[in-house]
């Protein structure tokens, strides 16, 4: 039987995102270290849970850190990673 399950709030942490956070000294979220994340692990989780589609979101800490130019550029990079 084919799965039609959709994860409507699937957090991602692309390597480029984590590197950009490190570059501005934001290497944790709420005092907790950012977890390891990969596309392969995310797809394996989806397969294991019978999820056919995921609507992705950049994980907590977001993209704005008080610098509008950085935030706009950072947002574009994140959106291009996850079309």
C-alpha positions as a printed Julia matrix, in Angstrom:
83×3 Matrix{Float64}:
  0.0    0.0    0.0
  1.38   3.4   -0.97
  1.85   5.99   1.77
  0.33   9.45   1.49
  1.6   10.64   4.88
  2.92  14.23   4.83
  5.19  15.75   7.47
  4.01  19.37   7.51
  6.74  20.65   9.85
 10.04  18.98   8.98
 13.06  20.81  10.4
 16.31  20.81   8.43
 19.85  21.89   9.32
 21.87  22.01   6.08
 25.65  22.13   6.47
 25.7   25.59   4.85
 23.22  26.84   7.46
 25.28  25.53  10.37
 28.46  27.01   8.86
 26.8   30.41   8.46
 25.63  30.31  12.07
 29.15  29.42  13.19
 30.5   32.39  11.21
 28.47  34.78  13.39
 28.98  32.9   16.66
 25.49  31.4   16.83
 26.37  27.74  17.22
 23.48  26.71  19.48
 19.76  27.18  19.91
 18.41  28.11  23.32
 21.64  26.95  24.93
 21.55  23.52  23.29
 24.01  22.42  20.61
 22.59  22.04  17.13
 21.96  18.38  16.33
 23.68  16.56  13.49
 21.52  16.51  10.36
 21.86  15.14   6.84
 19.63  14.63   3.83
 20.27  10.87   3.97
 19.25  10.66   7.64
 16.13  12.75   7.0
 15.1   10.52   4.07
 15.77   7.39   6.14
 13.55   8.76   8.92
 10.82   9.52   6.39
 11.08   6.0    4.94
 11.0    4.47   8.43
  7.89   6.46   9.35
  6.18   5.89   5.98
  6.26   9.62   5.14
  6.03  10.36   1.41
  6.41  14.17   1.5
  7.89  16.73   3.88
  7.38  20.47   4.04
 10.71  21.73   5.29
 11.59  24.52   7.7
 14.95  25.82   8.8
 15.43  24.76  12.39
 15.23  26.97  15.45
 17.45  30.04  15.61
 15.99  31.15  12.3
 17.76  33.45   9.84
 17.67  36.94  11.33
 20.37  38.05  13.77
 20.04  41.83  13.69
 21.73  42.37  10.3
 19.18  42.87   7.52
 21.69  42.25   4.68
 22.97  39.03   6.29
 19.41  37.9    7.04
 18.26  38.43   3.44
 21.3   36.67   1.99
 21.02  33.85   4.53
 17.3   33.38   3.82
 17.97  33.15   0.07
 20.66  30.49   0.62
 18.32  28.45   2.82
 15.46  28.72   0.32
 17.72  27.63  -2.54
 18.81  24.58  -0.54
 15.22  23.48   0.06
 13.12  24.25  -3.04
